[in-house]
Amino acid sequence: MRRESKYFQKLGQELIKAAKQQDQYDLDTINLIAPASPTPMKYFYNLPLKHNAIAEGLLENRPYAGVEGFNRIERIAAEAACKLFGAEHANVQPHSVSQANQAVYQALLNYGDKVLAMRFDAGGHLTHGMSRNFSGIFYNFNFYGVDENGWLDYEEIERKALEFKPKLIVCGASSYPRIIEFDKLAKISRRVGACLMADLSHPAGLIVAKRFPQPFPHCDVVTLTLDKTMLGPHGGIVLCKSDLSQKIDKAIHPGVQSSVPLRRIYQMAQCLIDCSLPWFNDYINQVIRNIKIFEQKFNQYPGLVVTGGSDTHLMVLNTFKVFGLTGMEAEKLLESLGILTNRQVIPGEILKPYVASGIRLGTSWITARGYSEEETGFIADIILQNLADPTNTSLQMESKDNLKKLLKIKRKNDVWCE
Ligand SMILES: Cc1ncc(COP(=O)(O)O)c(C=O)c1O
């Protein structure tokens, strides 16, 4: 018994040490992982809500006593989400976007129904029909890709839709760097009698700042999260037209989940209200100015930037074609300097997905930490120099030092540390 308590004491110490190390690591690295963004500390500390209440059931319809406060908070979050995204109905309960997508499929489809979605190598997500994901296991997915330059080809999507006759068309992606023309996809969906769903986890913040097309009224259902370009907590949101609201709500509860922590709903409401303020538009505009700097710098190497650039917060580089480095090698080389990216399959991928031909980078995190064009250009130069000369150890040491100096500078508009 005594030995056990020592064991757990040691585990507790280890836990604190690991958390502190991770915190320090986050401060000591340049994070260019596209979905990464530092959630402002104000969403975690000094909450007026002290208790971690959990409640089961849908808004206004819970099989519990004492839930009026819970309803009020969730109502505010749902109302703010509708207002920001122009939706008629919002459900903020899903624990994640994977779960939100699961609920949408459950609401709109029967087992084995046909769905047309974006292929994984073109930028689609696991939950858009990957064979080993629940989506690919339970439903009959077929895919559209991108043209030889990496762009969505709406005529090709229409041809596929007419041939396959899906019940649902899914758009939205994890690594597609261009805008999505929802109006065109809505026309195709109507022509084949399908519903249109958009998974907008990535460009959510750009939609709020009106730097990306508005999904409504074109889409029937939208799923998204606040933890990528909205600088908020993790979790999923489903937005839809009012005629689908009951089906969607029931698919979330009791369909795929039971209870929800109120603190997360509170933090989501806080984030949604915050993102309606002018600072958020300024933030997104800077995210885009920073990606344009990447575009300019990386385009010094023809063929490096998939689609030749980006309209969003992210871009994909074909490192294998230009530098002979797999995505895995490029990711590890940059990680050794203190720059975080992720290996990324590219359209028409020829390598195994775990190795991949490219890397994906985004500007959400660095912008939130207060970096503007000058620092972004500096980082891009370091990336290019090292990818072009991957065995130059003195260059690596110099780059590491320069990045450390950059990280030491405190910025007044750093949302993370404010
Ligand atoms: C397009 C897209 N959909 C869904 C998800 C899954 O989100 P979650 O991790 O919240 O389940 C991601 C995550 O990166 C994503 O990029």
The ligand as an ORCA input file, in Angstrom:
! r2SCAN-3c Opt
* xyz 0 1
  C     -11.336     18.904    -42.260
  C     -11.266     18.259    -40.910
  N     -12.341     17.605    -40.442
  C     -12.347     16.997    -39.246
  C     -11.232     17.016    -38.446
  C     -11.267     16.272    -37.146
  O     -11.412     17.101    -36.100
  P     -11.296     16.527    -34.585
  O      -9.866     16.306    -34.374
  O     -11.900     17.605    -33.785
  O     -12.084     15.266    -34.538
  C     -10.084     17.696    -38.870
  C      -8.910     17.700    -37.977
  O      -7.856     18.081    -38.219
  C     -10.101     18.326    -40.140
  O      -9.013     18.942    -40.612
*
